[in-house]
Amino acid sequence: MSGHPGPALPDAFFDRDASQLARELLGKVIRRRLNGVWLSARIIETEAYYLAEKGSHASLGYTHKRRALFMGGGTVYMYYARGGDSLNFSAGGPGNAVLIKSAHPWVDTVSGPDALAVMQALNPDARGQPRPQGRLCGGQTLLCRALGLKVPEWDARSFDPTVFFVEDVGSSPERLISTTRLGIPAGRDEHLRYRYVDPSYAAFCTRNPLRRGQAVGEHYDWTDRYGVILA
């Protein structure tokens, strides 16, 4: 493709409350240049984490490995989860961050069918076949695999607009879903509704909050991008 990405989101965009950042990141596009090809994925599911709550890595205290969580907003924090790499961005305030839980391949003039083919080659299914487009980035480790993002290369680094950054393509949802985070052990603030989902892509998230048996108010809320609960 002949298009060029737009400008990267500035550090100031990330230097805000973690939940607000998690909501604002929905609809933004991750750009990753690999071997001359721009791979792109729209963020559809995020989770906010705070130093002061028990579900976060930062609550366990500062270590060299967790140093990115205590650095300025927009620092990349990567770690290994479920046998793969996991992508997070630091938010405003020491120890606060947002986990990029799921995304969806983004096709435009910058990233076309060739980029999608590269992402599928990087992240095949268990049989070695191309993973369906809707499942290619449907989880934190699948996302990193499809974009070729690795812990040793990017942990505790800043964005580099020539190879890896986040762009606002003007496609952010106004109506969001908030629900509980996934994989939080009992007794570690598992009740907090710090997971945010773009409803248009709910079926492609790690776990669909609109699946059968889920009731609004009881299992999830509708909110606007500022966190106000909607009727």
N, C-alpha and C positions, 0 to 999 in steps of 0.2 A: 504494500500500500504506500501511497505517496504522502499521506497526511503527517502532520507533526503534532505531538501532544501540546496541550495548552500549558499554562504556568502551573507550577507546583503550589499546593497550599502552603502558606507561610507558617513559620513556627508559632506565630501568635494564634493561629487557628486552633492548635492543639493545647495551648496554655490556658485551659479552662476546666471547669468542673467535669469530672470524669463521666457522669451520666449525661450531661449536656453534650459532651464530645461524642459519646457513644451514639446518641440520637442524630447528631449532625453528620456523622460519618456515613449514615445510611444513604445510599444513592451516589456516594462519591466513588471514583474509579481509581483503583491501584494500577499504576503503570510500571512495568518491569521490562527493561531492555535486555535481551539475552541473545547473543550471537547476531546482533544487528536487527533483531525482530522485536517489536514492542508487543509484549503480552499484556492483556488488560482484563481486569475483573471488577465488576460492580459490587460494592459492599452491601450485603443484604441482612446480616445478623451480627450484632455486637454484644459484648458484655462489659459492664463497668466494674472496676475494682478500686477499693480505697484502702489506704494504710490502716484506718481505724476499724475496719471490719474484718472478721475472722476468715473470710473466704479468700482473701488476697494473699499472694506470695509475699508482698511487702510486710504484712502483719507478722511474718515470721522473723523479721529483722533484716538489717542491712548485711549483705555479703557482697563479695566482689561479683559473683554471678548475677546478683539482683541489682547491681549498681545502676542499670539503665532506668529502673523504676524511680530512682531518686535524682535523676538528671532532668534537665529542662524539658518542657512539653514538646512532643514530636520526636523524642529519642526512640529508636527502635529497640524493643525488648523481645528477644526470641529465646525459647527454651524447648526442650524435648517433651512431648506429650503423646501418649498412646503410640509410641514407636515412631513418631515423626516430629517434624518441626512445627512450631506454633508462633504466630505473629501477633505482637502487641505494640501499642504506641503509648508512651508516657503522656500523662495529662497534667493539668495544673496542680501544683502542690506535691511535695515529696511523697513517694509511695503510691500515687494514684495513676491508674492506667486503663486502657481499653483493649480488650481482646477482640481480634477480628475473627469471629466464629465461623462465618460462611460468606461466600461471595457467589457471583454468577458470571460466566464469561461475557465480556463486553465486546461487541463487534461494531466497529465504526471505520472511519477513513484512516485511522491510525493502526488499528488492529483488525485485520480482515480474516478470511478463511485460512490463510497461511499461518497466522498467529494461533488460531484455534487448533490447527493441526499440530503445532509445536506443543501446545499445552496438553493435548491428548496423548502425544508421544511421551511426554514427561510423566504423565499420571494415568497409565493404562489400568484396566480393571484386573481382577485376580487371574484372569485367563490370558492376560497380555493383549486384550482387545481394546480399541478406543472406548473410553468411558463416555456414556451419554452426556451431552452438553449440560443438562440440568443437574447432573451429579458430579461434574468435574471439580467443582470448588465447594461442594456441599459439606464442609467440615473443616476445622482449623488445620489439620495436617494435610488434607487433600488440597486445600488452597495453596499452601506453601509448596507442595510437590508440583502442582500445575504451573506455578510461577517460577519455579527453580530457586526458591528462597531457602537459605541454609543458615542454621544457627552460627557456625564459625565465621561466616562471611558478614553477617549483618547485625548480630547482637551488640547493643550499646553504641550503635552508629547513628549518625544523622542521615536524613534523606539525601540522595544525590540526584538532582534533576536530570542528569544525563543517563541514569540507569534504573532508578527506583524512587518513586514518589507517589503522592496522592493528588488527584486532580478533581476539581469541581466541574462536572460536565453539564450542570443545570438540570439534573434529573432527580433531585431529592424529594422523597414523599412528604406530604404534609400530615398524614394520618399514620400513626405507628402502633405497634403492639408492644406492650411491656409485660414481662413475665419473669419467672424465676430463672436463675442461671442453672446450667447443667453441670453435673459432676461435683457439686459442692457437698462435702460430707455432713451428716447430721450434727447439729450443734455448732456449725461454723457459718451461721447467718445464711443458711440455705433458703430462708423464706423471702429474702430481699428480691424485689422485682427489678433487677438491674440488667436483664437481658432484653434487647430491643430488636424488633424484626420489621422489615419492610413487608407489609401485608401482600403486596403484589407478587412477592417471591416466597411466601411462607412455605409453600410446598417443597421448596428446594433447600430449606434450612436444615440444620443438624437434627432438630425435632420440631415438627410443624405445630405451632401453638394453636392452630385452628383445626387440628385433627378432631375426629369424632370423640365425643365425651368431654370436651373442654368447654367450660362455660365462662362467659364474660363476667368479670367481677370476682368470680371464685378462683379461676385459674389464670386469668390474664385481664389486662385493661387495654382499652383504646386510649391513646394519648396524642397530643399534638407534638410538634418537634421541640417544644419548650417544656414538656413533661406534664402539662395540664391534662388531667383525666377528662375524657370526653364522655358524654352520655351515650 
